[in-house]
Amino acid sequence: MKKALVLSLLLWIPCSLWALPRPTAPKLPPLSKQQQMIQILNRLTFGPRLQDFVYIQKIGIKPFIEEQLYPEKIDDSQCDQMLTQYPDLLESSWDLYQKYPPANVLIVNGIPQKNDKVNEEQKKEANQRVRTILKQMDAAKLTRVLYSKRQLQEVMTDFWFNHFNVTFEKNRIKWLLPGYERDVIRVNALGNFRDLLGAVAHSPAMLDYLDNVVSTVDPRYVSSADMGEYPMMAAMAKTQPNGKPRKNVGLNENYARELMELHTLGVDSGYTQQDVIEVARTLTGWSFDGPNILEKYPYNANPDDVFRFKFRAKMHDRGTKTILGQTFGPDQGELEGEAVLDMLCKQPATAHFIAFKLCRRFISDNPPETLVKNVAATFLKTNGDIRSCLRTIFYSKEFMGPHNYRAKIKTPLEFVASALRVTNAQLTQPEKAAQALNLMGENLYLCEPPTGYPDTAAAWVYSSALLDRLNFGLQLLSNRPNSSASVDLLKLDSDLKSGNDGRKILNRFFKVFLKDQVSDNTQKVLTKKLSDPEVSHTLLDDKKKSFEAAQLGALVLGSPDFQRR
């Protein structure tokens, strides 16, 4: 497709349903059986494949839901075998650090030593080497969303990673990231929220990302008389080796604030700045050892302790704290933080906040409050059982409500994944797919704000984003050298071939890609496009037309209907 054709589509898309809320009628007919299957596959997976319809027809909708809720019972050996080409995913953080050390570090007999004789070129090379971890994580994620049979687990892993976001670029997270997703997020994605929250709170990745690793007892919140109880901290707070006052000793509120605002209670839920300070005080000393302990204590330090959670009692504020009216401490050490996590998980505000985000992911950008309350009630009743909350959503009348059918705009990841899945694509260059996601605004594992990537239409609906999606679809179906995957349209459907009957080809793509669930607006506009010389490959006075299947398929992938799930 020539650039002129792609750009011409932008003239009609902004006026279409792609960029606008879906109009709602006072009363819509119930979803048909096929629409119910589409709804299930659009919400519980990263998009339906042709074989998925066959499978769900065979076993039924409820058995499919229950099967997805227990991924450990699903044989995913084929996908697991594909993932063996990304060995960094299975390595410990310390092993990755040794494999890809910083430029100014030499690993000698398993001991990191400073290397001051390093130039800019060596720094650049070291930075490039360590990004191998990111490339393998990108490739593995795309492999899973495309091939894994445990689709709901992947959907929820993506959901919770965004909820508890960290970024590859900050501090030491580049070596911590595989373990964070593997051992913290994925294993708890369908389990218990308190377990998940606790795993995150103890993870070096989160402690480093939100700076709790350096949060210590603070003279501002401890009397000068009581500071004598913390001789090491008092000495550190006064001076550093050059005689200047230390700036990095004291309370850091970053994790405590995001723990309340983004991870549990939600903003405007009634907590105060003083509550944030008090939570931060309970979490002082929640830290971990970096590789430097092996250099500092070569005969006593254990390599297995590198990049693992460690409670530093000498950094912990042992005083009494009051949070949301409840008292914690004194002198309870690490248990204070555990008690705070327990308390936060039992708050109705937390239940409502998590319920709202789950409903927004699976129902609509503005989910019905009645359903949110039902899910919140389930959360409290089951002590945060994620499966139970999802069941409440999936078996609700709102989930299959006609107004919520295809009510969500796909994020870039959801669009790319669904395009790969619906075409039965073979992923050949995952780095190209990751680059395409970057152009669309969703750079995997590189979102800097702790909010993660947004899950609403407003964040993703703009003209350049649509252009990038159209280009991705065209590259995919045209099997261009720079495409991320290969697609065999004829194997997908024998009628998906180029020819002179553009309407027939277009209708076949509606059938294969959209299961004939195409709006009148999209059908009208794309049918009209068949007379465009850029599409029919003719001059204005030519009567014989020739339509390329890849072009027409790309138009359908770029249509408003395919952007929705």
C-alpha positions in Angstrom: 0.0 0.0 0.0 1.4 3.3 -0.9 1.8 6.0 1.7 -0.9 8.1 0.0 -3.4 5.3 0.5 -2.6 5.0 4.2 -2.8 8.7 4.8 -6.1 9.0 2.9 -7.7 6.6 5.4 -7.0 9.2 8.1 -9.6 11.4 6.5 -12.4 9.0 7.4 -11.2 7.3 10.6 -11.5 10.3 12.9 -15.1 10.6 12.0 -15.7 6.9 12.6 -16.4 4.9 15.7 -12.7 4.3 16.2 -12.2 7.7 17.8 -15.6 8.2 19.4 -17.5 6.5 22.2 -19.9 3.8 20.9 -23.4 5.1 20.6 -25.8 3.2 22.9 -29.4 2.4 22.2 -32.0 2.3 25.0 -32.3 -1.4 24.5 -30.2 -3.8 22.5 -30.8 -7.5 21.8 -28.9 -10.0 23.9 -25.6 -11.2 22.5 -25.9 -14.2 20.1 -24.0 -17.4 20.9 -21.3 -16.3 18.4 -21.0 -12.9 20.0 -20.7 -14.4 23.4 -17.7 -16.5 22.2 -16.2 -13.4 20.6 -16.6 -11.5 23.9 -15.0 -14.3 25.8 -12.0 -14.6 23.4 -11.6 -10.9 23.2 -11.4 -10.4 26.9 -9.8 -13.6 28.3 -7.2 -13.9 25.6 -5.1 -11.6 23.5 -7.5 -12.1 20.6 -9.2 -15.0 19.0 -7.6 -17.4 16.6 -9.6 -19.5 14.2 -8.9 -22.7 16.2 -10.1 -21.0 19.4 -13.6 -20.8 18.0 -13.5 -24.5 17.2 -12.3 -25.3 20.7 -14.7 -23.1 22.6 -17.6 -24.5 20.5 -16.5 -28.0 21.4 -16.1 -27.6 25.2 -18.5 -24.6 25.9 -18.1 -21.1 27.3 -18.1 -22.0 31.1 -15.6 -24.9 30.8 -13.4 -22.6 28.8 -13.5 -19.9 31.5 -12.8 -22.4 34.3 -9.9 -23.9 32.3 -8.3 -20.5 31.8 -8.7 -19.7 35.5 -6.3 -22.7 36.3 -3.4 -22.3 33.9 -1.3 -24.9 35.8 -3.6 -27.6 34.5 -3.2 -26.5 30.8 -0.5 -28.3 28.8 1.7 -25.4 27.5 4.7 -27.5 26.6 4.8 -26.2 23.0 5.1 -22.6 24.1 7.6 -23.6 26.8 9.8 -25.2 24.2 9.7 -22.0 22.2 10.8 -20.0 25.3 14.0 -22.1 25.7 15.7 -19.8 23.1 15.6 -17.0 25.7 17.8 -18.5 28.5 18.1 -15.1 30.3 14.5 -15.5 31.5 15.5 -18.4 33.8 18.7 -16.8 35.2 19.0 -15.3 38.7 19.6 -11.6 39.0 23.1 -12.2 40.3 23.9 -14.6 37.3 22.6 -11.9 34.9 24.8 -9.3 36.6 27.9 -11.5 36.1 26.9 -12.2 32.5 26.3 -8.5 31.7 28.3 -6.4 34.2 28.4 -2.7 34.1 31.3 -1.2 32.2 33.1 -0.1 35.4 32.9 -3.5 37.0 35.1 -6.6 36.5 34.0 -10.0 37.8 37.1 -11.8 39.1 36.5 -15.3 40.5 32.9 -14.4 41.2 33.8 -11.1 43.0 32.9 -7.8 41.4 35.7 -5.3 41.4 35.7 -1.7 40.3 37.3 -0.9 36.9 38.1 2.8 36.7 40.0 2.4 33.4 36.9 2.5 31.2 36.2 4.7 28.2 33.0 5.9 26.7 33.1 3.2 24.0 33.3 0.5 26.6 30.4 2.0 28.5 28.4 2.0 25.3 29.2 -1.6 24.6 28.3 -2.7 28.1 25.0 -0.9 27.9 24.3 -2.6 24.6 25.2 -6.1 26.0 22.9 -5.7 29.0 20.0 -4.8 26.8 20.1 -8.4 25.6 18.0 -9.1 28.7 15.4 -6.6 27.5 15.4 -8.0 24.0 14.8 -11.6 25.3 12.0 -10.4 27.6 10.3 -8.6 24.7 10.6 -11.7 22.5 9.3 -14.0 25.3 6.3 -11.8 26.0 5.4 -11.7 22.4 5.9 -15.4 22.1 3.6 -16.0 25.1 0.8 -13.7 24.0 0.8 -15.3 20.5 1.4 -19.0 21.3 0.6 -19.7 24.9 -2.6 -21.7 25.7 -2.6 -20.1 29.1 -4.0 -16.9 27.7 -5.8 -15.6 30.8 -2.6 -15.9 32.8 -0.8 -13.8 30.2 -3.6 -11.2 30.3 -3.4 -11.0 34.1 0.4 -11.0 34.1 0.3 -8.0 31.8 -2.4 -6.4 34.0 -0.6 -6.8 37.2 2.8 -5.8 35.7 1.2 -2.5 34.8 -0.4 -2.2 38.2 2.9 -2.8 39.9 5.0 -1.1 37.2 8.8 -0.9 37.2 11.1 0.1 34.3 14.1 -1.6 32.9 16.1 1.6 32.7 16.3 2.6 36.4 19.1 1.7 38.6 19.7 -2.1 38.9 16.3 -3.2 37.6 17.8 -4.3 34.3 19.2 -7.4 36.1 16.2 -7.8 38.4 13.4 -7.6 35.8 13.2 -11.2 34.6 12.9 -12.5 38.2 10.4 -9.8 39.0 8.0 -10.9 36.2 8.7 -14.6 36.7 8.8 -15.0 40.5 6.6 -12.1 41.7 4.0 -11.2 39.0 3.3 -14.3 36.9 3.1 -16.9 39.7 0.7 -14.7 41.7 -1.4 -13.3 38.7 -4.4 -15.5 39.5 -3.8 -16.2 43.1 -4.3 -14.1 46.3 -3.9 -10.3 46.2 -2.2 -10.2 49.6 0.4 -12.7 48.4 1.0 -10.7 45.3 1.3 -7.4 47.2 3.7 -9.0 49.7 5.8 -10.5 46.9 6.0 -7.0 45.3 6.9 -5.3 48.6 9.8 -7.7 49.2 11.0 -7.6 45.6 14.4 -5.8 45.0 13.0 -4.5 41.7 10.2 -2.5 43.4 12.4 -1.5 46.4 15.0 -0.2 43.9 12.5 1.4 41.5 10.7 3.4 44.3 13.9 4.0 46.3 12.8 2.2 49.5 16.2 0.4 49.4 17.7 3.7 50.8 14.9 4.6 53.2 16.2 4.8 56.7 15.2 6.1 60.2 15.0 9.9 59.8 16.1 12.5 62.4 13.1 14.6 61.4 10.7 12.0 62.9 12.8 10.9 65.9 13.8 13.0 68.8 17.4 13.9 69.3 17.4 11.9 72.5 16.0 8.8 70.8 18.5 9.1 67.9 21.0 7.7 70.2 19.3 4.4 69.8 20.5 4.4 66.1 24.3 5.1 66.4 25.1 3.9 62.9 22.3 6.0 61.3 23.2 9.0 63.4 26.8 8.8 62.3 25.9 8.4 58.6 23.4 11.3 58.7 26.1 13.7 60.0 28.9 13.2 57.6 30.2 11.2 54.7 33.9 10.5 54.0 34.6 13.9 52.5 33.2 15.6 55.6 30.0 16.9 54.0 26.5 16.1 55.4 24.9 13.1 53.8 21.9 13.7 51.7 20.8 10.2 51.0 20.2 9.1 54.6 16.6 9.5 55.9 13.1 8.7 55.0 12.1 8.1 51.4 8.3 8.3 50.9 8.2 7.1 47.2 7.2 3.5 47.8 4.9 4.3 50.7 3.0 6.8 48.6 2.6 4.6 45.6 1.8 1.6 47.8 -1.3 3.5 49.0 -2.2 5.6 45.9 -1.5 3.1 43.1 -1.2 -0.4 44.6 -4.0 -0.5 47.2 -6.3 2.3 48.4 -6.3 4.5 45.3 -6.1 8.3 45.2 -8.7 10.4 47.1 -9.5 7.4 49.3 -9.1 9.4 52.6 -5.5 8.9 53.6 -3.3 11.9 54.4 0.3 12.9 53.8 1.0 12.0 57.4 -0.3 8.5 56.7 2.2 8.3 53.9 5.0 9.3 56.2 4.0 6.8 58.8 3.8 4.0 56.2 7.3 5.0 55.0 8.5 4.8 58.6 7.2 1.2 59.0 9.0 0.2 55.8 12.4 1.6 56.7 15.0 -1.1 56.6 13.2 -3.1 53.8 16.1 -3.4 51.5 18.4 -5.8 49.7 22.1 -6.5 49.2 23.8 -5.5 46.0 26.9 -7.1 44.4 29.1 -4.8 46.4 28.8 -6.9 49.5 30.9 -9.6 47.8 33.7 -7.0 47.3 33.2 -5.5 50.7 33.0 -8.9 52.6 34.7 -11.4 50.2 35.0 -14.1 52.9 31.7 -13.7 54.7 29.1 -12.7 52.1 27.1 -15.4 50.3 26.6 -14.9 46.6 23.1 -16.4 47.0 22.1 -13.3 49.1 22.9 -10.9 46.3 19.8 -9.1 44.9 17.6 -10.7 47.6 15.4 -9.0 50.2 17.0 -8.1 53.4 15.5 -6.4 56.5 18.1 -4.1 57.9 17.1 -3.6 61.6 19.7 -0.9 62.1 18.0 1.2 59.4 14.5 0.7 60.8 12.5 3.3 62.7 11.5 1.4 65.9 9.1 4.1 67.1 5.3 4.0 67.2 3.4 4.8 64.0 -0.3 5.7 63.5 -1.8 4.9 60.1 -5.5 5.3 59.2 -6.2 5.5 62.9 -4.4 2.2 63.7 -1.2 1.9 65.8 1.9 0.0 64.7 5.0 -0.7 66.8 7.0 0.1 68.7 9.9 -2.3 68.2 8.2 -4.8 65.9 10.7 -4.7 63.2 9.8 -6.2 59.8 6.5 -7.4 61.2 5.3 -3.7 61.2 5.5 -3.6 57.5 3.7 -6.9 57.2 0.9 -5.7 59.5 0.5 -2.5 57.3 0.2 -4.7 54.2 -2.4 -6.8 56.0 -4.3 -3.7 57.0 -4.2 -2.2 53.5 -5.6 -5.3 51.9 -8.6 -5.4 54.2 -9.6 -1.8 53.5 -12.9 -1.4 51.6 -11.1 1.3 49.5 -8.6 -1.2 48.3 -11.3 -3.7 47.4 -13.1 -1.0 45.4 -10.0 0.2 43.7 -8.8 -3.2 42.6 -12.4 -4.1 41.6 -12.7 -1.0 39.5 -9.4 -1.6 37.7 -10.4 -5.3 37.0 -13.8 -4.2 35.7 -12.2 -1.5 33.6 -10.0 -4.1 32.0 -12.7 -6.7 31.3 -15.9 -4.6 30.9 -15.5 -1.0 29.8 -13.6 2.2 30.4 -16.4 3.3 32.7 -17.7 0.1 34.3 -21.1 0.0 36.0 -20.7 0.9 39.7 -23.1 -2.0 40.7 -20.7 -4.5 39.2 -17.6 -2.8 40.8 -19.3 -3.1 44.2 -20.1 -6.7 43.6 -16.5 -7.5 42.7 -15.3 -5.4 45.7 -17.6 -7.5 48.0 -16.1 -10.7 46.6 -12.6 -9.3 47.2 -13.4 -8.6 50.9 -15.3 -11.9 51.4 -12.5 -14.0 49.9 -9.6 -12.0 51.4 -8.5 -10.9 48.0 -8.9 -14.1 46.0 -8.2 -12.9 42.4 -9.9 -16.0 40.7 -13.1 -15.3 42.7 -13.1 -11.7 41.6 -12.7 -12.7 38.0 -15.5 -15.2 38.3 -17.8 -12.5 39.6 -16.9 -10.4 36.5 -17.1 -13.2 33.9 -20.4 -14.6 35.1 -22.0 -11.2 35.6 -24.9 -10.0 33.3 -22.7 -6.9 32.6 -19.9 -9.0 31.1 -22.3 -10.3 28.4 -24.3 -7.1 28.2 -24.7 -5.9 24.7 -23.6 -2.4 25.6 -20.3 -3.8 26.7 -19.7 -5.9 23.6 -16.5 -4.7 21.9 -16.6 -1.7 24.2 -12.8 -1.5 24.7 -10.2 0.0 22.4 -7.2 -2.3 22.2 -3.9 -1.1 23.6 -1.0 -1.3 21.1 0.1 -4.7 22.7 -3.5 -6.0 22.4 -3.7 -4.8 18.8 -0.4 -6.4 17.7 -1.1 -9.6 19.6 -4.6 -9.9 18.2 -3.4 -9.2 14.6 -0.7 -11.9 15.0 -3.2 -14.4 16.4 -6.1 -13.8 14.0 -3.7 -14.3 11.1 -2.1 -17.4 12.6 1.2 -15.6 12.1 4.6 -17.2 12.7 6.7 -14.9 14.8 10.1 -14.6 13.0 11.5 -11.3 14.1 10.1 -10.4 17.6 12.4 -7.4 17.8 10.4 -5.9 14.9 7.2 -6.3 16.7 8.7 -4.6 19.8 9.8 -1.7 17.6 6.3 -1.4 16.2 4.9 -1.3 19.7 7.4 1.4 20.5 6.1 3.5 17.6 2.6 3.0 18.8 3.5 4.2 22.3 3.8 1.0 24.3 7.5 0.2 24.7 7.6 -3.1 26.6 9.1 -2.9 30.1 10.2 0.7 29.5 7.2 2.6 31.0 8.8 5.1 33.4 5.9 6.4 35.5 4.7 4.0 38.3 1.2 4.3 36.9 2.1 1.9 34.1 0.5 2.1 30.6 -3.1 3.3 30.5 -6.1 1.0 29.9 -8.5 3.5 28.4 -9.3 4.6 24.8 -8.4 8.3 25.4 -4.7 7.3 25.7 -4.5 5.4 22.4 -6.8 7.1 20.0 -5.0 9.6 17.8 -4.1 9.8 14.1 -0.5 8.9 14.2 -1.3 5.8 16.3 -3.8 4.7 13.7 -1.2 5.2 10.9 1.3 3.0 12.8 -1.4 0.3 13.2 -2.3 0.4 9.5 1.4 0.2 8.6 1.9 -2.8 10.9 -1.1 -4.6 9.4 0.2 -4.0 5.9 3.8 -5.2 6.7 2.4 -8.2 8.4 0.1 -9.3 5.6 2.6 -8.4 2.8 5.3 -10.6 4.4 7.8 -7.8 3.9 11.5 -8.4 5.0 11.1 -6.0 7.9 7.9 -7.6 9.1 7.8 -9.2 12.6 6.1 -12.4 11.4 5.2 -14.4 8.3 1.6 -15.0 7.3 0.1 -17.5 4.8 -3.2 -16.0 3.8 -4.1 -18.9 1.6 -3.5 -21.4 4.4 -5.6 -19.2 6.6 -8.4 -19.2 4.0 -8.2 -20.3 0.4 -10.3 -17.3 -0.7 -7.9 -14.7 0.7 -6.1 -14.2 -2.6 -5.6 -11.3 -4.9 -8.0 -10.8 -7.8 -10.4 -8.5 -9.6 -13.4 -8.9 -7.3 -12.5 -6.5 -4.5 -15.9 -6.8 -2.7 -15.6 -10.6 -2.5 -12.1 -10.4 -1.1 -13.1 -7.7 1.4 -16.1 -9.7 2.6 -13.9 -12.7 3.1 -11.6 -10.7 5.4 -14.7 -9.5 7.3 -15.5 -13.2 7.8 -12.1 -14.3 8.8 -10.9 -11.3 10.9 -14.2 -10.1 12.3 -16.5 -13.1 12.1 -18.8 -10.9 10.1 -19.3 -8.7 13.1 -18.7 -5.5 11.1 -20.4 -2.2 11.5 -22.4 -0.6 8.7 -20.1 2.4 8.9 -16.9 0.3 8.3 -18.5 -1.8 5.6 -19.8 1.3 3.8 -16.5 3.2 3.9 -14.2 0.2 3.0 -16.5 -0.8 0.2 -16.4 2.7 -1.1 -12.6 2.5 -0.9 -12.6 -0.2 -3.6 -13.2 2.5 -6.2 -10.0 4.3 -5.1 -7.3 3.9 -7.8 -4.8 3.4 -5.0 -6.7 0.3 -4.0 -7.8 -1.0 -7.3 -4.4 -0.3 -8.9 -6.0 1.4 -11.9 -6.0 4.7 -13.7 -9.2 6.6 -13.6 -10.3 5.4 -17.0 -9.3 1.8 -16.6 -12.1 -0.8 -16.4 -10.0 -3.8 -15.3 -9.2 -3.7 -11.7 -6.7 -5.7 -9.6 -7.0 -5.9 -5.8 -4.2 -7.1 -3.6 -5.4 -9.3 -0.7 -2.7 -7.9 1.6 -3.9 -4.3 1.1 -7.6 -5.2 1.7 -6.7 -7.3 4.7 -4.6 -4.4 6.1 -7.7 -2.1 5.8 -9.7 -4.5 7.8 -7.0 -4.8 10.5 -6.9 -1.0 10.6 -10.7 -0.6 10.7 -12.5 0.7 13.8 -14.1 -2.7 14.3 -10.8 -4.5 14.7 -9.4 -1.9 17.1 -12.1 -2.9 19.5 -12.3 -5.9 21.8 
